[in-house]
Amino acid sequence: MDLVSIPDPVDKWAKAVEVAKYAEELNLDSLWVYDHFHNFPNPANETVFDAWTVLAAISQTTSRIKLGQMVTCTPYREPSLTAKITSNLDVMSNGRLIWGVGAGWYEHEFVGYGYRFPSPAERIKMMEEAIEIVTAMWSQQNVNYEGRFYSMKGGQCDPKPVQRPRPQVLIGGQGEQLTLRAVARLGDASNFGGTPEQFAHKCTVLRDHCRDLGRDYDEIQKTICGEVVLREDEKEIVDGGSRSVQGLEFEEWRSLNFVGTPEQVAEKMQAYIDQGCTAFYPWCSDYPETESVRLLAEKVMPEVRLANS
């Protein structure tokens, strides 16, 4: 629902391109889209641009900023097709892809587009098989695969990605028994949320999985996304009320996200860094306004980086 205030879909797209270019001008590290066909949290017949066509287009209007998805829904595409799409995008962007991948959750969207909606355990297993296939096709000339959900024989994916040894694989999800174990086995980065204390607990679970699998825990980035709204004046934050995409009341929304003055948000980010967070991928809840993204780049990022240099 980010662009609902702009009536014309052509104008909506122009605004998306404008903000993407601005994010690069601000020297942000990465730019993210979500992989959905319906609006969130409820279907609303409002414009939703497809993640991969968006990133392909944005790759040609930017030159430096990394391009990611928070996160690709595995069952929406055969893994072999995902390998082709991701590899092409990495080449088209000259090595700027971050592949965010998840198991999917939005049942209305699955049903609406005619996809089967398996159990959570099945969807996570499908995600794991997809990661195995995609990463194999990124590096091997001919790929044969026989899994529980996917099989292929002699699959080829050319061109290969530019990045070496491969684009980063970021696995999104909070499930402790299955998803975080998949991160320990297959991921280069994780993405989960919660309070700093909850984030620390997830990191502990991930560390335990890494130990059990013989994986170096420190190899894996621990990242968080969350809503961000920044204003110079505290009163403006309070008077603006909740901008929660999930409809939370102001105090709960603020407590769970990065909402406040630049100094307040930098302090909150530091609390996550102290618990092991290595990267932030915040969702600007005032988009398509650009005040939050500007203050993030100009006031918050320098302070956080200086404190951790």
C-alpha positions in Angstrom: 0.0 0.0 0.0 3.0 2.3 -0.1 2.0 4.1 -3.3 -1.7 4.3 -2.7 -1.6 8.1 -2.5 -0.5 8.2 -6.2 -3.5 7.5 -8.5 -1.8 6.6 -11.8 0.3 3.4 -12.0 2.7 5.1 -14.4 3.3 7.8 -11.8 3.6 5.2 -9.1 6.4 3.6 -11.1 8.1 6.9 -11.8 8.1 7.6 -8.0 9.7 4.1 -7.3 12.5 4.9 -9.8 13.0 8.3 -8.3 13.3 7.0 -4.8 15.7 4.2 -5.9 18.0 6.7 -7.5 17.8 8.9 -4.4 18.7 6.0 -2.2 21.9 5.5 -4.2 22.7 9.2 -4.1 22.4 9.0 -0.3 25.1 6.3 -0.4 22.9 3.6 1.2 24.3 0.1 0.8 21.3 -1.7 -0.5 17.8 -1.4 -1.9 15.1 -4.0 -1.2 11.7 -5.0 -2.7 9.3 -7.6 -1.4 8.1 -10.6 -3.5 4.3 -10.4 -3.3 1.5 -10.2 -5.8 -1.2 -8.9 -3.4 -1.1 -6.0 -1.0 -0.1 -6.5 2.6 -1.6 -7.0 5.2 -4.8 -7.5 3.2 -5.5 -7.7 -0.6 -6.8 -4.3 -1.7 -6.6 -4.2 -5.5 -3.8 -1.6 -5.2 -0.8 -1.6 -7.5 1.9 -4.2 -6.6 4.9 -4.3 -8.9 6.6 -7.7 -9.4 9.9 -7.9 -7.5 12.1 -9.3 -10.2 10.9 -7.0 -13.1 11.4 -4.0 -10.7 14.9 -5.0 -9.8 15.8 -5.7 -13.5 14.6 -2.1 -14.3 16.3 -0.5 -11.3 19.5 -2.3 -12.1 19.7 -0.1 -15.2 19.0 3.2 -13.5 21.5 2.7 -10.7 25.1 1.7 -10.7 26.4 0.9 -7.2 23.7 0.0 -4.7 23.1 -3.6 -3.9 19.7 -5.1 -5.0 17.8 -7.5 -2.7 14.4 -9.1 -2.1 12.9 -9.4 1.4 12.3 -12.2 0.5 11.6 -14.3 -2.6 8.8 -16.8 -2.1 10.2 -20.2 -3.1 7.0 -21.9 -4.3 6.1 -19.1 -6.8 8.8 -20.2 -9.2 10.6 -23.4 -10.1 14.1 -23.2 -8.6 15.7 -23.6 -12.1 13.8 -20.5 -13.3 14.9 -18.7 -10.1 18.5 -19.6 -10.9 18.2 -18.1 -14.4 16.5 -14.9 -13.1 19.0 -14.3 -10.3 22.0 -15.1 -12.5 20.7 -12.7 -15.2 20.1 -10.0 -12.7 23.6 -10.3 -11.2 25.1 -9.9 -14.7 22.7 -7.1 -15.6 23.6 -5.2 -12.4 27.4 -6.0 -12.7 27.4 -8.1 -9.5 24.9 -6.3 -7.2 22.4 -9.1 -6.4 21.6 -10.2 -2.9 19.3 -13.3 -3.1 16.8 -13.1 -0.3 14.8 -16.3 -0.1 12.0 -17.6 2.1 9.4 -20.3 2.4 6.3 -18.1 1.9 3.4 -17.5 4.2 0.6 -15.4 2.5 -2.1 -18.1 2.0 -4.5 -15.7 0.2 -1.9 -14.9 -2.3 -1.0 -18.6 -2.9 -4.7 -19.5 -3.4 -5.4 -16.4 -5.5 -2.6 -17.2 -8.0 -3.4 -20.9 -8.1 -0.4 -22.2 -6.1 -0.7 -25.1 -3.7 -0.2 -24.0 -0.1 1.8 -26.8 1.6 2.4 -27.1 5.3 5.1 -24.9 6.9 7.5 -27.9 7.2 7.0 -28.7 3.5 7.5 -25.1 2.4 10.8 -24.9 4.4 12.0 -28.1 2.8 11.1 -26.8 -0.6 13.1 -23.7 0.2 16.1 -25.8 1.1 15.9 -27.8 -2.1 15.5 -24.6 -4.1 18.7 -23.1 -2.5 20.6 -26.3 -3.4 19.4 -26.2 -7.0 20.0 -22.4 -7.5 23.5 -22.4 -6.0 24.4 -25.5 -8.0 23.2 -23.9 -11.2 25.2 -20.7 -10.4 28.4 -22.7 -10.5 28.0 -26.0 -12.4 27.7 -26.5 -16.2 25.0 -29.2 -16.1 22.9 -29.8 -13.0 21.1 -33.0 -12.1 19.0 -33.0 -8.9 16.6 -35.5 -7.4 14.8 -34.2 -4.3 11.5 -34.7 -2.5 9.9 -31.7 -4.2 12.1 -30.9 -7.2 14.0 -32.9 -9.8 15.9 -32.0 -12.9 18.3 -33.5 -15.3 21.0 -31.6 -17.3 19.8 -28.1 -16.3 22.0 -25.3 -17.6 22.2 -21.7 -16.4 24.2 -19.3 -18.5 25.4 -16.7 -18.0 26.7 -17.4 -14.5 26.6 -14.7 -11.8 29.3 -12.1 -11.8 30.0 -12.3 -8.1 32.5 -14.8 -6.7 32.2 -17.2 -5.2 28.5 -16.5 -5.5 25.8 -13.8 -4.7 24.9 -13.7 -1.0 22.1 -16.0 0.0 20.0 -14.4 2.7 17.3 -16.6 4.3 14.4 -14.9 5.9 12.4 -16.4 8.7 12.2 -16.9 12.5 11.5 -20.6 12.9 14.1 -22.0 15.3 13.9 -25.7 14.6 13.8 -25.7 10.8 14.5 -22.2 9.3 17.5 -21.3 11.4 18.9 -24.7 10.8 18.6 -24.1 7.1 20.5 -20.8 7.6 23.3 -22.7 9.3 23.4 -25.3 6.5 22.9 -23.2 3.4 22.8 -19.4 4.1 25.3 -16.6 4.0 22.9 -14.4 6.0 19.8 -14.6 8.1 17.0 -12.1 8.6 14.8 -12.2 11.7 13.3 -9.6 14.0 12.0 -9.0 17.5 13.2 -7.0 20.4 17.0 -6.9 21.0 16.5 -9.7 23.6 14.5 -11.8 21.2 17.1 -11.1 18.5 19.9 -12.3 20.8 17.9 -15.5 21.5 17.6 -16.2 17.8 21.3 -15.7 17.4 22.0 -18.2 20.2 19.7 -20.8 18.4 21.6 -20.1 15.1 24.9 -20.5 16.9 23.8 -23.9 18.3 22.8 -25.1 14.8 26.1 -24.0 13.4 27.9 -25.9 16.1 25.9 -29.1 15.4 26.6 -28.8 11.6 30.2 -27.8 11.9 29.6 -24.3 10.4 31.4 -21.2 11.4 28.8 -19.0 13.0 30.8 -15.8 12.3 30.6 -16.5 8.6 26.9 -15.8 8.7 25.5 -12.2 8.7 22.7 -11.7 11.2 20.4 -9.0 9.9 17.1 -7.3 10.8 14.4 -5.5 9.0 11.9 -3.3 10.7 9.9 -0.2 10.1 11.7 3.1 10.4 10.3 6.5 10.7 12.7 9.4 11.5 12.0 13.0 12.3 14.3 15.6 13.8 11.6 16.6 16.3 10.2 14.1 18.8 6.9 16.0 18.9 6.5 15.4 15.1 6.9 11.6 15.7 4.3 11.6 18.4 1.9 13.8 16.6 2.2 11.7 13.4 0.8 8.6 15.2 1.3 5.0 14.2 2.3 4.3 10.6 2.3 0.6 11.3 1.8 -1.5 8.2 0.2 -4.1 10.5 -2.1 -1.7 12.2 -0.3 -1.6 15.6 -1.1 1.1 18.1 1.5 3.8 18.4 3.4 2.7 21.5 3.7 -0.9 20.5 4.6 0.0 17.0 7.3 2.4 18.2 8.7 -0.1 20.7 9.1 -2.8 18.1 10.6 -0.7 15.3 13.1 2.1 14.6 10.9 5.1 15.2 12.1 8.4 16.7 14.8 11.0 16.3 18.1 10.1 14.6 19.7 9.9 18.1 17.1 7.6 19.4 17.2 5.3 16.4 21.0 5.1 16.4 20.8 4.2 20.1 18.3 1.4 19.4 20.3 0.1 16.4 23.3 -0.1 18.7 21.3 -2.3 21.1 20.9 -4.8 18.2 24.5 -4.5 17.2 25.5 -5.4 20.8 23.4 -8.6 20.5 25.1 -9.6 17.2 23.3 -7.8 14.4 25.6 -7.1 11.4 23.2 -5.3 9.0 19.9 -3.4 8.9 17.4 -3.4 6.1 14.7 -1.0 7.4 11.3 -0.5 5.8 10.6 3.3 5.6 7.0 3.5 6.7 6.6 7.0 5.4 7.5 6.0 1.8 7.1 7.5 -0.8 8.1 10.4 1.4 11.9 10.6 1.7 12.4 12.2 5.1 13.2 9.0 6.9 15.5 7.6 4.3 17.4 11.0 4.2 17.8 11.1 7.9 18.8 7.5 8.0 21.6 8.2 5.6 22.7 11.6 6.8 22.3 11.3 10.6 21.9 7.7 11.7 24.3 5.8 9.5 27.3 8.0 10.3 26.7 7.8 14.0 26.3 4.0 14.0 29.3 3.5 11.9 31.5 5.8 14.0 30.4 4.0 17.1 31.4 0.6 15.6 34.5 1.6 13.7 
